[in-house]
């Protein structure tokens, strides 16, 4: 476990990963994977952003979460989705261009 995560656990009085709830485990695993690598890749960032989007969307589906807590997630969701769109837009543009060229070749 990365030293920053150890310090966070100590500060919050957490002795083991087993004490975390499901949402916290998702965050912990993502943070630990990111912090244990020498360099981040675009794929790592994309995976992290997608996991955060999924986490937020699951909170929105949970009827036990208050509406004001759900509303607090909107800016985070917007940022993560924007980052994902920025990462994926060159890929989407390339795929669209390839489809267009294939259509021209097939005519």
Kinemage of the C-alpha trace (Angstrom):
@kinemage 1
@onewidth
@group {chain A} dominant
@subgroup {mainchain}
@vectorlist {calphas} color= white
{ca unk a 1} P 0.000 0.000 0.000
{ca unk a 2} L 1.280 3.471 -0.884
{ca unk a 3} L 2.445 5.640 2.020
{ca unk a 4} L -0.190 8.325 1.315
{ca unk a 5} L -2.932 5.740 1.634
{ca unk a 6} L -1.371 4.417 4.842
{ca unk a 7} L -1.335 7.941 6.279
{ca unk a 8} L -4.976 8.462 5.270
{ca unk a 9} L -5.959 5.172 6.918
{ca unk a 10} L -4.095 6.143 10.093
{ca unk a 11} L -5.728 9.594 10.174
{ca unk a 12} L -9.198 8.057 9.830
{ca unk a 13} L -8.509 5.221 12.289
{ca unk a 14} L -8.784 2.527 9.626
{ca unk a 15} L -6.638 -0.523 10.294
{ca unk a 16} L -7.570 -2.672 7.303
{ca unk a 17} L -9.089 -2.427 3.843
{ca unk a 18} L -11.782 -4.788 5.150
{ca unk a 19} L -13.220 -1.901 7.189
{ca unk a 20} L -14.102 0.034 4.015
{ca unk a 21} L -17.561 -0.043 2.465
{ca unk a 22} L -17.970 -1.040 -1.184
{ca unk a 23} L -17.674 2.513 -2.569
{ca unk a 24} L -14.583 3.192 -0.486
{ca unk a 25} L -12.998 -0.077 -1.652
{ca unk a 26} L -13.508 0.950 -5.275
{ca unk a 27} L -11.761 4.265 -4.592
{ca unk a 28} L -9.012 2.591 -2.579
{ca unk a 29} L -8.288 0.032 -5.312
{ca unk a 30} L -8.205 2.725 -7.991
{ca unk a 31} L -5.945 4.981 -5.917
{ca unk a 32} L -3.657 2.119 -4.935
{ca unk a 33} L -3.307 0.969 -8.551
{ca unk a 34} L -2.522 4.491 -9.708
{ca unk a 35} L -0.067 5.256 -6.922
{ca unk a 36} L 1.807 1.975 -7.295
{ca unk a 37} L 2.776 2.680 -10.917
{ca unk a 38} L 5.819 4.657 -11.972
{ca unk a 39} L 3.939 6.656 -14.599
{ca unk a 40} L 0.272 7.066 -15.342
{ca unk a 41} L -1.015 6.222 -18.773
{ca unk a 42} L -4.021 7.693 -20.517
{ca unk a 43} L -5.681 4.294 -20.074
{ca unk a 44} L -5.141 4.529 -16.285
{ca unk a 45} L -6.751 7.957 -16.176
{ca unk a 46} L -9.611 6.785 -18.373
{ca unk a 47} L -10.203 3.761 -16.121
{ca unk a 48} L -10.154 5.929 -12.984
{ca unk a 49} L -12.557 8.497 -14.459
{ca unk a 50} L -14.933 5.760 -15.600
{ca unk a 51} L -14.910 4.142 -12.153
{ca unk a 52} L -15.756 7.511 -10.585
{ca unk a 53} L -18.592 8.086 -13.076
{ca unk a 54} L -19.970 4.622 -12.304
{ca unk a 55} L -19.707 5.261 -8.572
{ca unk a 56} L -21.570 8.577 -8.844
{ca unk a 57} L -24.268 7.120 -11.079
{ca unk a 58} L -24.798 4.281 -8.602
{ca unk a 59} L -25.268 6.854 -5.832
{ca unk a 60} L -27.896 8.574 -7.968
{ca unk a 61} L -29.780 5.276 -8.281
{ca unk a 62} L -29.728 4.693 -4.516
{ca unk a 63} L -33.011 5.818 -2.939
{ca unk a 64} L -31.355 5.974 0.499
{ca unk a 65} L -29.068 8.840 -0.551
{ca unk a 66} L -30.578 12.271 0.055
{ca unk a 67} L -31.221 14.482 -2.975
{ca unk a 68} L -28.872 17.213 -1.750
{ca unk a 69} L -26.075 14.612 -1.491
{ca unk a 70} L -26.865 13.478 -5.025
{ca unk a 71} L -26.769 17.092 -6.236
{ca unk a 72} L -23.296 17.544 -4.728
{ca unk a 73} L -22.041 14.878 -7.145
{ca unk a 74} L -23.127 16.743 -10.295
{ca unk a 75} L -19.952 18.867 -10.711
{ca unk a 76} L -17.725 15.828 -10.171
{ca unk a 77} L -19.730 13.791 -12.658
{ca unk a 78} L -19.477 16.609 -15.200
{ca unk a 79} L -15.697 16.842 -14.820
{ca unk a 80} L -15.127 13.080 -15.074
{ca unk a 81} L -17.424 12.785 -18.114
{ca unk a 82} L -15.673 15.737 -19.783
{ca unk a 83} L -12.279 14.121 -19.203
{ca unk a 84} L -13.560 10.852 -20.665
{ca unk a 85} L -14.910 12.666 -23.718
{ca unk a 86} L -11.563 14.436 -24.189
{ca unk a 87} L -9.702 11.137 -23.961
{ca unk a 88} L -12.071 9.282 -26.287
{ca unk a 89} L -12.745 11.997 -28.873
{ca unk a 90} L -9.617 11.320 -30.980
{ca unk a 91} L -10.507 7.619 -30.981
{ca unk a 92} L -14.095 8.364 -32.009
{ca unk a 93} L -12.976 10.783 -34.716
{ca unk a 94} L -10.569 8.175 -36.076
{ca unk a 95} L -13.266 5.478 -36.127
{ca unk a 96} L -15.677 7.818 -37.895
{ca unk a 97} L -13.031 8.750 -40.456
{ca unk a 98} L -12.224 5.077 -41.075
{ca unk a 99} L -15.928 4.274 -41.570
{ca unk a 100} L -16.265 7.163 -44.014
{ca unk a 101} L -13.252 6.035 -46.021
{ca unk a 102} L -14.460 2.432 -46.059
{ca unk a 103} L -17.830 3.626 -47.348
{ca unk a 104} L -16.063 5.508 -50.150
{ca unk a 105} L -14.022 2.431 -51.009
{ca unk a 106} L -17.102 0.227 -51.114
{ca unk a 107} L -19.012 2.505 -53.516
